[in-house]
Every structure is written in C-alpha cells, then in structure tokens.
Amino acid sequence: MRMWMIEPELLCRQHLLGEHFEIHKAAGNLRHSGKWTKSLTRKGFLEPQNFLSRHNKLVIEMERRGFMHNSPLNVSDIDLPDGNVNTEMSVRDLRKRCGECLKR
C-alpha cells in the first residue's frame, strides 16, 4: 500500500495493477464499515479524498502500457476522509521491496 502517490509511470506492472485494485477495494470498504481504509489513512498510506484523480492517473498509465480498463470508479456516494501519504516513506519502501520498480 505504500506505493500510493508515486508517479504511476515509475510503478512496475504488478504495483500499477495492484494499486488500481486497492483503490477499488478501499472505496468499497468505505461504503461499509470503513475501518480498514480509515486505519490506512491515519497511518499515512492513503489519500481517500484523491481516489478519483489517482485512479484516473493509473488508468492513463495502464492504457499507455496497452492494458484494457473496464472498471470506472464512482466515489460520489462516499464520504472520503482526508489523508496525506508519506511519499518519502513510500518511495523508500518501494525501492527496498521491488527491483522492477527500482529499475523504472
């Protein structure tokens, strides 16, 4: 989860598609209890208020790489809490965890 807010073109295939999935999952979680998403937001891993714009950036990169996209994100019915991703921590963590992202 720490990859959020890193420029999508720097993400390997796995992390690009994974983050796209996670945004949909987190938005769905907010429609229910929201505990999981709110916890990650408090820890500096998510910015729910930016889900739609982030989703759109990921989709642009996915399509640039030739992936098909058929899952629009609708967050108009969700109360999106504010959060701030710790980008420095995210980049540092991703560099340690993923050699493919490091190459990009």
N, C-alpha and C positions, 0 to 999 in steps of 0.2 A: 503493500500500500504506500510505501514511502516515495514512490516514483512520481506522485501527482505533482503537477506544476513544472515538471521538467519538460522542455520543449519536445513535442511528440516525435520530431524527426530524429531525436537522439535515442529513442527507445528501440530496442530490438523488437522483432516480430512478436515474441511471446509477451513482452511487457506492454507493447502497444495494444494488442488484443485483450490482454488481461485487464488493463486499466479501463478499457471500454466496457468490459463485462462488469467490473467492480462499480462503475458509476451507475449502471442499471440496477445492480444489486443494492447499492446504498440508497438509491432513490426509492426502490421498492420497500426497503426496511423502514424508511421514514414514513411510508404510508401506513405502517403498522405500529409497532412499539417505538421504533427509532433508537432503541438503546445502543445497538451496535454502532450505528452511524454517528450518533452523538458522542459516544465514547472515543471513537477515532478522531472526531473533530476536535474534541478537547485536548487530545494528545498531539495535535499539530499535523495529522496525516491527511485531513480532508478539508475542502472548502465547499460545502454544500451550496452556498449562495452562487458559486461559479460552475455548478454542474453542467448547465446547458451550454455555456460558452466553451468549457473544457471538452465536453462531448463533441461539439462541432469541430473543434481543432483536431481532435483524434480522428474523426471521420474524414476530414480533409486529408490527413496523412495516410489513413488506411486506403482511401481511394487513389491517392498518388502512387501507392505501392501496388495497386491493382486488386485490392480486396473489394468485395461487394459489401454494401451496407444496407440492411433492411430493418433496422431497429431504431426508429426515431425515439427520442427521449422527450417525454412530456412531464414537466415538473410544475405546471401551472396550478395543480391541485395540492401541492405540498408546501408546508411551512418549512422553508430551508434555513437552518440555523447558520449564523456566521462563523467562519473558521479561518485560520491562517496556517497554511502549510509552511513548515520549516524547510525551505528549498535547499539550504546549505546541507542540512542533515540528510535530505532526500538524495541529493547528488552523491554525497559521501557514501551513503549506504548502498546505493545502486552500483557505484564503482566497485565496491567490495563484493557484491553478490553476483554481478552479471558481466562476464567477459565480453559478451556480444554487445551490450550497451556501451561498455567502455571503449570498444573499437569505433563506435559511431561518434 
